[in-house]
Amino acid sequence: MSAPQLVVHRDKELMAQAAAARLITRIVDAQAARGTASVVLTGGRNGNGLLAALRSSPARDAVDWSRLDLWWGDERFLPEGDADRNDTQAREALLDSVPLDPARVHTMPVAGGAHGMDADAAAAAYAAELAAAAGPEPSRSAATAAGAPVPAFDVLMLGVGPDTHVASLFPELPAVRETELTVVGVHGAPKPPPTRISLTLPAIRAAREVWLLAAGEDKAQAAAIALSGADEVQAPAAGAYGRSRTLWLLDKAAAARLPRALYPPATP
């Protein structure tokens, strides 16, 4: 478990630009060290804002996009191409603009696809894909506390919801209590659509670095709760941390309720 580090930026636009620059550097460093990099994407306005900032960054060509594996932390269980799916929004924000290897873009299963409308079967299939990608090399694989294999993600990004949810792990719902599985179907989510697929906290914690993104006044209370030592069942964001680093990237509005001593001066 790594203690959270906080970086607070002036506003959400600057936060997105700085996070994009940080991600480019992290990917390039991983590719230089191991040949490939592995990143878990998040949806929502902050996740998509980061991807859009990366698309417009002049440094984006420093990344060897053909040697980047992309995964998702969660997905709305909707038909392929649905405008509300995280992968659809990610393609529009960035992915269709860079030369990725399609075999390395690991989207979560769609509703009405190979698993029909069975989100649990779809989640099990994604867990199997994660396990297969983990492989035998220690430098490229990790295991959850229960021993389930997953890739050793270089960066796993999560948006923080106003209720403290991350991925599709909502307070008090069964998914946030899961300790054995790496991916679960989520049923009865409190925001639409009610059916989703999500990585679990054990899978999230297998990542080398976990980045939590929060911008806007509506995220201030969630950030304060999650960083105050709250229980992860009541505040899932409190249970999201990486093996080597846990980084909270916020704007001033989202950090407004945090003790000033928790973070260094905001980016000018």
C-alpha atoms as a printed R data frame, in Angstrom:
    type eleno elety resid chain resno       x       y       z
1   ATOM     1    CA   MET     A     1   0.000   0.000   0.000
2   ATOM     2    CA   SER     A     2   1.355   3.421  -0.944
3   ATOM     3    CA   ALA     A     3   0.401   6.598   0.909
4   ATOM     4    CA   PRO     A     4  -1.516   9.085  -1.244
5   ATOM     5    CA   GLN     A     5   0.329  12.001  -2.801
6   ATOM     6    CA   LEU     A     6  -1.633  15.087  -3.818
7   ATOM     7    CA   VAL     A     7  -1.117  17.514  -6.678
8   ATOM     8    CA   VAL     A     8  -3.537  20.440  -6.838
9   ATOM     9    CA   HIS     A     9  -3.866  22.521  -9.996
10  ATOM    10    CA   ARG     A    10  -5.483  25.893 -10.579
11  ATOM    11    CA   ASP     A    11  -8.406  24.580 -12.636
12  ATOM    12    CA   LYS     A    12  -9.640  21.473 -14.442
13  ATOM    13    CA   GLU     A    13  -8.161  22.482 -17.799
14  ATOM    14    CA   LEU     A    14  -4.690  22.840 -16.354
15  ATOM    15    CA   MET     A    15  -5.171  19.625 -14.400
16  ATOM    16    CA   ALA     A    16  -5.999  17.744 -17.610
17  ATOM    17    CA   GLN     A    17  -3.011  19.170 -19.462
18  ATOM    18    CA   ALA     A    18  -0.604  18.431 -16.623
19  ATOM    19    CA   ALA     A    19  -1.981  14.925 -16.148
20  ATOM    20    CA   ALA     A    20  -1.626  14.239 -19.876
21  ATOM    21    CA   ALA     A    21   2.007  15.362 -19.787
22  ATOM    22    CA   ARG     A    22   2.612  13.202 -16.723
23  ATOM    23    CA   LEU     A    23   1.034  10.185 -18.447
24  ATOM    24    CA   ILE     A    24   3.148  10.621 -21.586
25  ATOM    25    CA   THR     A    25   6.288  10.641 -19.441
26  ATOM    26    CA   ARG     A    26   5.195   7.554 -17.516
27  ATOM    27    CA   ILE     A    27   4.411   5.612 -20.711
28  ATOM    28    CA   VAL     A    28   7.695   6.584 -22.359
29  ATOM    29    CA   ASP     A    29   9.652   5.578 -19.252
30  ATOM    30    CA   ALA     A    30   7.899   2.197 -19.073
31  ATOM    31    CA   GLN     A    31   8.508   1.510 -22.754
32  ATOM    32    CA   ALA     A    32  12.172   2.398 -22.360
33  ATOM    33    CA   ALA     A    33  12.483   0.044 -19.387
34  ATOM    34    CA   ARG     A    34  10.448  -2.939 -20.582
35  ATOM    35    CA   GLY     A    35   9.570  -2.383 -24.228
36  ATOM    36    CA   THR     A    36   5.843  -1.960 -23.612
37  ATOM    37    CA   ALA     A    37   3.528  -0.054 -21.295
38  ATOM    38    CA   SER     A    38   0.131  -0.883 -19.838
39  ATOM    39    CA   VAL     A    39  -2.468   1.739 -18.894
40  ATOM    40    CA   VAL     A    40  -6.003   1.451 -17.523
41  ATOM    41    CA   LEU     A    41  -8.331   4.191 -18.733
42  ATOM    42    CA   THR     A    42 -11.227   5.797 -16.926
43  ATOM    43    CA   GLY     A    43 -14.299   7.487 -18.311
44  ATOM    44    CA   GLY     A    44 -16.207  10.541 -17.159
45  ATOM    45    CA   ARG     A    45 -15.481  14.181 -17.770
46  ATOM    46    CA   ASN     A    46 -12.060  14.136 -16.123
47  ATOM    47    CA   GLY     A    47 -10.865  10.954 -17.778
48  ATOM    48    CA   ASN     A    48 -12.032  12.101 -21.194
49  ATOM    49    CA   GLY     A    49 -10.629  15.577 -20.582
50  ATOM    50    CA   LEU     A    50  -7.210  14.043 -19.941
51  ATOM    51    CA   LEU     A    51  -7.408  12.031 -23.174
52  ATOM    52    CA   ALA     A    52  -8.428  15.092 -25.172
53  ATOM    53    CA   ALA     A    53  -5.506  17.032 -23.692
54  ATOM    54    CA   LEU     A    54  -3.180  14.181 -24.619
55  ATOM    55    CA   ARG     A    55  -4.489  14.219 -28.200
56  ATOM    56    CA   SER     A    56  -3.622  17.905 -28.563
57  ATOM    57    CA   SER     A    57  -0.241  17.623 -26.825
58  ATOM    58    CA   PRO     A    58   2.783  18.145 -29.085
59  ATOM    59    CA   ALA     A    59   4.587  15.507 -26.990
60  ATOM    60    CA   ARG     A    60   2.145  12.719 -27.831
61  ATOM    61    CA   ASP     A    61   4.427  11.456 -30.611
62  ATOM    62    CA   ALA     A    62   7.026  10.539 -27.994
63  ATOM    63    CA   VAL     A    63   4.821   7.513 -27.220
64  ATOM    64    CA   ASP     A    64   5.208   4.365 -29.303
65  ATOM    65    CA   TRP     A    65   1.485   3.758 -29.579
66  ATOM    66    CA   SER     A    66   1.986   0.339 -31.168
67  ATOM    67    CA   ARG     A    67   3.591  -0.895 -27.928
68  ATOM    68    CA   LEU     A    68   0.892   0.341 -25.545
69  ATOM    69    CA   ASP     A    69  -1.717  -1.920 -23.959
70  ATOM    70    CA   LEU     A    70  -4.956  -0.192 -23.001
71  ATOM    71    CA   TRP     A    71  -7.497  -1.582 -20.550
72  ATOM    72    CA   TRP     A    72 -10.572  -0.133 -18.866
73  ATOM    73    CA   GLY     A    73 -11.378   0.124 -15.177
74  ATOM    74    CA   ASP     A    74 -15.091  -0.180 -15.796
75  ATOM    75    CA   GLU     A    75 -17.690  -0.023 -18.509
76  ATOM    76    CA   ARG     A    76 -21.366   0.629 -18.916
77  ATOM    77    CA   PHE     A    77 -22.895  -2.659 -20.104
78  ATOM    78    CA   LEU     A    78 -24.404  -1.265 -23.283
79  ATOM    79    CA   PRO     A    79 -24.321  -2.278 -26.978
80  ATOM    80    CA   GLU     A    80 -21.195  -1.745 -29.053
81  ATOM    81    CA   GLY     A    81 -20.814   1.841 -30.216
82  ATOM    82    CA   ASP     A    82 -23.297   3.249 -27.698
83  ATOM    83    CA   ALA     A    83 -22.440   6.889 -27.052
84  ATOM    84    CA   ASP     A    84 -22.502   6.313 -23.283
85  ATOM    85    CA   ARG     A    85 -19.881   3.565 -23.305
86  ATOM    86    CA   ASN     A    86 -16.492   4.585 -21.959
87  ATOM    87    CA   ASP     A    87 -14.669   3.028 -24.895
88  ATOM    88    CA   THR     A    88 -16.790   4.949 -27.404
89  ATOM    89    CA   GLN     A    89 -15.979   8.225 -25.656
90  ATOM    90    CA   ALA     A    90 -12.282   7.330 -25.388
91  ATOM    91    CA   ARG     A    91 -12.084   6.640 -29.111
92  ATOM    92    CA   GLU     A    92 -13.579  10.032 -29.855
93  ATOM    93    CA   ALA     A    93 -11.328  11.824 -27.357
94  ATOM    94    CA   LEU     A    94  -8.048  10.171 -28.379
95  ATOM    95    CA   LEU     A    95  -7.851   6.581 -29.530
96  ATOM    96    CA   ASP     A    96  -9.017   7.105 -33.109
97  ATOM    97    CA   SER     A    97  -6.323   9.767 -33.506
98  ATOM    98    CA   VAL     A    98  -3.250   7.654 -32.657
99  ATOM    99    CA   PRO     A    99  -1.730   4.529 -34.290
100 ATOM   100    CA   LEU     A   100  -2.633   1.913 -31.692
101 ATOM   101    CA   ASP     A   101  -2.332  -1.810 -32.293
102 ATOM   102    CA   PRO     A   102  -5.992  -2.963 -32.232
103 ATOM   103    CA   ALA     A   103  -4.942  -6.221 -30.572
104 ATOM   104    CA   ARG     A   104  -3.651  -4.213 -27.616
105 ATOM   105    CA   VAL     A   105  -6.890  -2.277 -27.051
106 ATOM   106    CA   HIS     A   106  -8.741  -4.414 -24.518
107 ATOM   107    CA   THR     A   107 -12.301  -3.125 -24.403
108 ATOM   108    CA   MET     A   108 -14.769  -4.655 -21.986
109 ATOM   109    CA   PRO     A   109 -17.522  -6.867 -23.488
110 ATOM   110    CA   VAL     A   110 -20.647  -5.270 -24.916
111 ATOM   111    CA   ALA     A   111 -24.268  -5.977 -24.065
112 ATOM   112    CA   GLY     A   112 -25.833  -8.215 -26.680
113 ATOM   113    CA   GLY     A   113 -22.456  -9.583 -27.745
114 ATOM   114    CA   ALA     A   114 -20.900 -12.988 -27.115
115 ATOM   115    CA   HIS     A   115 -22.326 -13.060 -23.586
116 ATOM   116    CA   GLY     A   116 -25.744 -11.715 -24.416
117 ATOM   117    CA   MET     A   117 -27.125  -9.653 -21.572
118 ATOM   118    CA   ASP     A   118 -25.215 -11.578 -18.882
119 ATOM   119    CA   ALA     A   119 -22.923  -9.002 -17.273
120 ATOM   120    CA   ASP     A   120 -21.486 -11.570 -14.874
121 ATOM   121    CA   ALA     A   121 -20.381 -13.825 -17.744
122 ATOM   122    CA   ALA     A   122 -18.944 -10.787 -19.528
123 ATOM   123    CA   ALA     A   123 -17.012  -9.856 -16.382
124 ATOM   124    CA   ALA     A   124 -15.629 -13.387 -16.099
125 ATOM   125    CA   ALA     A   125 -14.475 -13.212 -19.725
126 ATOM   126    CA   TYR     A   126 -12.625  -9.945 -19.062
127 ATOM   127    CA   ALA     A   127 -11.024 -11.457 -15.962
128 ATOM   128    CA   ALA     A   128  -9.804 -14.348 -18.122
129 ATOM   129    CA   GLU     A   129  -8.371 -11.864 -20.636
130 ATOM   130    CA   LEU     A   130  -6.526 -10.082 -17.837
131 ATOM   131    CA   ALA     A   131  -5.133 -13.365 -16.545
132 ATOM   132    CA   ALA     A   132  -3.969 -14.406 -20.012
133 ATOM   133    CA   ALA     A   133  -2.238 -11.063 -20.537
134 ATOM   134    CA   ALA     A   134  -0.489 -11.260 -17.161
135 ATOM   135    CA   GLY     A   135   1.761 -14.042 -18.437
136 ATOM   136    CA   PRO     A   136   4.696 -15.590 -16.592
137 ATOM   137    CA   GLU     A   137   7.126 -12.649 -16.571
138 ATOM   138    CA   PRO     A   138   7.353 -11.108 -13.076
139 ATOM   139    CA   SER     A   139   8.094  -7.662 -14.524
140 ATOM   140    CA   ARG     A   140   4.839  -7.666 -16.477
141 ATOM   141    CA   SER     A   141   2.458  -9.460 -14.137
142 ATOM   142    CA   ALA     A   142   0.996  -9.021 -10.700
143 ATOM   143    CA   ALA     A   143  -1.410 -10.858  -8.464
144 ATOM   144    CA   THR     A   144  -4.190  -9.755  -6.187
145 ATOM   145    CA   ALA     A   145  -4.181 -10.655  -2.519
146 ATOM   146    CA   ALA     A   146  -6.287 -13.678  -3.452
147 ATOM   147    CA   GLY     A   147  -3.680 -14.752  -6.009
148 ATOM   148    CA   ALA     A   148  -5.672 -13.935  -9.158
149 ATOM   149    CA   PRO     A   149  -3.305 -12.846 -11.947
150 ATOM   150    CA   VAL     A   150  -3.581  -9.490 -13.683
151 ATOM   151    CA   PRO     A   151  -1.116  -7.461 -15.748
152 ATOM   152    CA   ALA     A   152   1.186  -5.190 -13.765
153 ATOM   153    CA   PHE     A   153  -0.453  -2.010 -15.011
154 ATOM   154    CA   ASP     A   154   1.968   0.904 -15.160
155 ATOM   155    CA   VAL     A   155  -0.792   3.446 -14.541
156 ATOM   156    CA   LEU     A   156  -4.405   2.815 -13.573
157 ATOM   157    CA   MET     A   157  -6.569   5.926 -13.699
158 ATOM   158    CA   LEU     A   158  -9.822   6.416 -11.813
159 ATOM   159    CA   GLY     A   159 -12.322   9.219 -11.776
160 ATOM   160    CA   VAL     A   160 -13.756   9.972  -8.335
161 ATOM   161    CA   GLY     A   161 -17.519  10.350  -8.200
162 ATOM   162    CA   PRO     A   162 -19.362  12.802  -5.922
163 ATOM   163    CA   ASP     A   163 -20.425   9.794  -3.818
164 ATOM   164    CA   THR     A   164 -16.773   8.604  -3.619
165 ATOM   165    CA   HIS     A   165 -17.279   5.796  -6.149
166 ATOM   166    CA   VAL     A   166 -14.395   4.748  -8.384
167 ATOM   167    CA   ALA     A   167 -14.719   2.614 -11.524
168 ATOM   168    CA   SER     A   168 -18.212   1.159 -10.963
169 ATOM   169    CA   LEU     A   169 -17.609   0.394  -7.304
170 ATOM   170    CA   PHE     A   170 -20.328   2.255  -5.449
171 ATOM   171    CA   PRO     A   171 -20.605   2.676  -1.675
172 ATOM   172    CA   GLU     A   172 -22.096  -0.323   0.128
173 ATOM   173    CA   LEU     A   173 -22.870  -2.328  -3.043
174 ATOM   174    CA   PRO     A   174 -21.601  -5.938  -3.249
175 ATOM   175    CA   ALA     A   175 -18.927  -5.139  -5.832
176 ATOM   176    CA   VAL     A   176 -16.928  -2.961  -3.443
177 ATOM   177    CA   ARG     A   177 -16.808  -5.830  -0.948
178 ATOM   178    CA   GLU     A   178 -15.397  -8.333  -3.458
179 ATOM   179    CA   THR     A   179 -12.046  -9.796  -2.402
180 ATOM   180    CA   GLU     A   180 -11.586 -12.833  -4.675
181 ATOM   181    CA   LEU     A   181 -12.569 -11.816  -8.216
182 ATOM   182    CA   THR     A   182 -10.728  -9.276 -10.362
183 ATOM   183    CA   VAL     A   183 -13.745  -8.235 -12.460
184 ATOM   184    CA   VAL     A   184 -17.418  -8.279 -11.530
185 ATOM   185    CA   GLY     A   185 -20.783  -7.513 -13.010
186 ATOM   186    CA   VAL     A   186 -22.430  -4.597 -11.212
187 ATOM   187    CA   HIS     A   187 -26.204  -4.617 -10.824
188 ATOM   188    CA   GLY     A   188 -28.426  -1.866  -9.497
189 ATOM   189    CA   ALA     A   189 -25.889   0.933  -9.796
190 ATOM   190    CA   PRO     A   190 -27.321   4.172  -8.360
191 ATOM   191    CA   LYS     A   191 -26.583   6.092 -11.575
192 ATOM   192    CA   PRO     A   192 -27.619   4.972 -15.046
193 ATOM   193    CA   PRO     A   193 -27.162   2.567 -16.586
194 ATOM   194    CA   PRO     A   194 -27.729   0.222 -13.633
195 ATOM   195    CA   THR     A   195 -25.769  -2.673 -15.158
196 ATOM   196    CA   ARG     A   196 -22.010  -2.340 -15.530
197 ATOM   197    CA   ILE     A   197 -18.721  -4.221 -15.477
198 ATOM   198    CA   SER     A   198 -15.935  -3.174 -13.140
199 ATOM   199    CA   LEU     A   199 -12.483  -4.055 -11.907
200 ATOM   200    CA   THR     A   200 -12.525  -4.794  -8.199
201 ATOM   201    CA   LEU     A   201 -10.395  -3.173  -5.532
202 ATOM   202    CA   PRO     A   202  -7.974  -6.148  -5.470
203 ATOM   203    CA   ALA     A   203  -7.361  -5.740  -9.212
204 ATOM   204    CA   ILE     A   204  -6.936  -1.984  -8.850
205 ATOM   205    CA   ARG     A   205  -4.390  -2.452  -6.071
206 ATOM   206    CA   ALA     A   206  -2.239  -4.671  -8.295
207 ATOM   207    CA   ALA     A   207  -1.300  -1.634 -10.429
208 ATOM   208    CA   ARG     A   208   2.106  -0.051 -10.009
209 ATOM   209    CA   GLU     A   209   0.554   3.412  -9.887
210 ATOM   210    CA   VAL     A   210  -3.052   4.437  -9.250
211 ATOM   211    CA   TRP     A   211  -4.074   7.962 -10.224
212 ATOM   212    CA   LEU     A   212  -7.345   9.397  -8.912
213 ATOM   213    CA   LEU     A   213  -8.765  12.355 -10.829
214 ATOM   214    CA   ALA     A   214 -11.130  14.859  -9.233
215 ATOM   215    CA   ALA     A   215 -12.089  18.299 -10.490
216 ATOM   216    CA   GLY     A   216 -14.984  20.583  -9.637
217 ATOM   217    CA   GLU     A   217 -16.856  21.669  -6.535
218 ATOM   218    CA   ASP     A   218 -19.060  18.572  -6.680
219 ATOM   219    CA   LYS     A   219 -15.994  16.398  -5.944
220 ATOM   220    CA   ALA     A   220 -14.766  18.359  -2.904
221 ATOM   221    CA   GLN     A   221 -16.688  16.418  -0.282
222 ATOM   222    CA   ALA     A   222 -15.802  13.083  -1.883
223 ATOM   223    CA   ALA     A   223 -12.091  13.926  -1.861
224 ATOM   224    CA   ALA     A   224 -12.260  15.054   1.758
225 ATOM   225    CA   ILE     A   225 -14.029  11.875   2.848
226 ATOM   226    CA   ALA     A   226 -11.764   9.516   0.919
227 ATOM   227    CA   LEU     A   227  -8.589  11.171   2.193
228 ATOM   228    CA   SER     A   228  -9.738  11.322   5.803
229 ATOM   229    CA   GLY     A   229  -9.260   7.617   6.517
230 ATOM   230    CA   ALA     A   230 -12.797   6.537   5.625
231 ATOM   231    CA   ASP     A   231 -13.679   2.871   5.252
232 ATOM   232    CA   GLU     A   232 -13.536   1.641   1.638
233 ATOM   233    CA   VAL     A   233 -16.992   0.067   1.771
234 ATOM   234    CA   GLN     A   234 -18.551   3.445   2.572
235 ATOM   235    CA   ALA     A   235 -16.034   5.380   0.432
236 ATOM   236    CA   PRO     A   236 -14.574   3.187  -2.335
237 ATOM   237    CA   ALA     A   237 -12.035   5.852  -3.367
238 ATOM   238    CA   ALA     A   238 -10.382   5.363   0.024
239 ATOM   239    CA   GLY     A   239  -9.559   1.783  -0.941
240 ATOM   240    CA   ALA     A   240  -7.938   2.604  -4.292
241 ATOM   241    CA   TYR     A   241  -4.157   2.656  -4.095
242 ATOM   242    CA   GLY     A   242  -1.184   1.441  -6.076
243 ATOM   243    CA   ARG     A   243   1.709  -0.836  -5.163
244 ATOM   244    CA   SER     A   244   4.355   1.856  -5.613
245 ATOM   245    CA   ARG     A   245   2.397   5.104  -5.905
246 ATOM   246    CA   THR     A   246  -1.042   6.561  -5.272
247 ATOM   247    CA   LEU     A   247  -1.518   9.966  -6.836
248 ATOM   248    CA   TRP     A   248  -4.494  12.258  -6.385
249 ATOM   249    CA   LEU     A   249  -4.741  14.842  -9.174
250 ATOM   250    CA   LEU     A   250  -7.177  17.618  -8.263
251 ATOM   251    CA   ASP     A   251  -8.100  21.156  -9.115
252 ATOM   252    CA   LYS     A   252  -8.544  23.849  -6.455
253 ATOM   253    CA   ALA     A   253 -12.310  23.393  -6.367
254 ATOM   254    CA   ALA     A   254 -12.064  19.652  -5.633
255 ATOM   255    CA   ALA     A   255  -9.390  20.276  -2.987
256 ATOM   256    CA   ALA     A   256 -11.364  23.033  -1.252
257 ATOM   257    CA   ARG     A   257 -12.335  20.943   1.786
258 ATOM   258    CA   LEU     A   258  -8.940  19.316   2.328
259 ATOM   259    CA   PRO     A   259  -6.592  20.534   5.079
260 ATOM   260    CA   ARG     A   260  -4.099  22.839   3.407
261 ATOM   261    CA   ALA     A   261  -1.208  20.945   4.999
262 ATOM   262    CA   LEU     A   262  -2.030  17.865   2.915
263 ATOM   263    CA   TYR     A   263  -0.744  19.248  -0.365
264 ATOM   264    CA   PRO     A   264   1.971  21.518  -1.768
265 ATOM   265    CA   PRO     A   265   1.251  24.869  -3.392
266 ATOM   266    CA   ALA     A   266  -1.091  24.708  -6.364
267 ATOM   267    CA   THR     A   267   0.298  24.944  -9.844
268 ATOM   268    CA   PRO     A   268   0.403  28.660 -10.756
